[in-house]
Amino acid sequence: MGKTKNTKTAAAWSLVMMGAGFAATLPFQQFGWARLLAGSFEAGLVGGLADWFAVTALFRHPLGIPIPHTALLPKNRGKLTDALVNTVENNLLHKESIASKIADIRLAELVLKSVEKGIRTPEAVTFIDVLAKRLVRSLPLAELAPVIATGIKRQATEFDMGPLLEALARQAGERKYDQRALDYALEQTESWLLRSDTGGILGTLGMQAVSGLQVSGLMQFALNAFLGYLNEERMGEMIRHFLLDRVAELQYEGHPRRQAVLDGINTQLINLAAKDTVREGLNHWKNTFIDSWEGDAAISGKLEELRRHLLDYMEGEARRAAPSSAGLYGGRQLCNDIHCTFTGSNAV
C-alpha cells in the first residue's frame, strides 16, 4: 500500500515539474535553448496528462466529471465478467479444448524417446544382451518340436491338391512350360535318331511289321516284291529320314502341326487336373506320406541349429560392441539382480 502511494506522489510531482518548467520557459522563447526546453517540458506535460486521463478513465470519471466513455470497467463489469467466464469455460476448461491440448502432447513419442535414450546406455545394452542370451538358451525346443510337427501335419493334411494341379496346368501354358517340354522331347528324339545304330533298330522293327501283314492275291504279290527290294538297312534309313522330317516340322514354331501338338498337351493337362480320380489319388498319396513322416527329430535338429546360429550371431555382435568397464560393471549388477552370473560378455 505504501509503495502505491509513493508511486502516485512521484507521478504527481513529475507532472507538476513538467508544467512549471513549461511555464518558466515561455518568457524566453526568443532564445533557441529556451524553445528546446519548452518543447521538452511540453511533451512531458502532454504525455503525462494523456496517460493519467487514459488510466483514470478505465476505473472512474476523471476529476469526478462524467465525461462520456470514462469509468469503463465499472460500467461494463458484468460484460467483462461474462466474457472472462465464457473464455475460461469454452476455451480453457472446455472438454474438447482439454482433449485437444492433451492430444497435442505426443506422450507416446516422448516415452519412446526416453526409452530409446535409456536403452542406449552401456549398462542397458549389456543387460539386454545377457537377458536375450539366457532367453534363447532356455527355450524348450524339445517340447516345441512335437507341437510344430503336429501343426505342419494338420495344415498339410487339410491342403487340397486339386487347385494346385489346376494352377500348374494353367501355368504350363502361360509360362510356356509345354513348349519347353516339347522342345526337350524333340531334342532327345533327334539325338536318338542320329545315332549310328538307330537305323538298324528301325529297319528290324519295320521289316517285322511289314512281314506280319496278312494280305492275299495281288496285294501279297506286291508285298513280296516290295520285301524283295528292301532290306533292313534301307527300311531303317527310310523310317529315320521320315521321322527326322517330322521332328523338324515340330521344332519350327510357325508350323501348324507344332501348335496342334501344344494345344493337345494343354488340353490333356487341364483334363487331367480336373479328373476326380487324379485329385483323390494325389491327396491319398500326400496324406499317406504325411502320416508316415516322423518330423519331431528333424524339426528339433533344425531348431537346435537355429539356436546355435542365433547365439553365434549374438556373440559376434557383443564382441563388436565391446562395452566399457563401466558398462560391464553395470551389466554384472543388473544380472545379479535377476539371479544370474555374468562373466566378461557371456551369461551362463
PyMOL commands that set and color helices and strands:
alter all, ss='L'
color gray80, all
select helices_A, chain A and resi 2-28+32-59+62-64+72-75+77-92+95-104+107-119+122-137+141-158+161-174+177-193+198-211+218-229+232-251+256-274+276-291+295-321+325-337
alter helices_A, ss='H'
color red, helices_A
select strands_A, chain A and resi 342-343+346-347
alter strands_A, ss='S'
color yellow, strands_A
deselect
rebuild
show_as cartoon
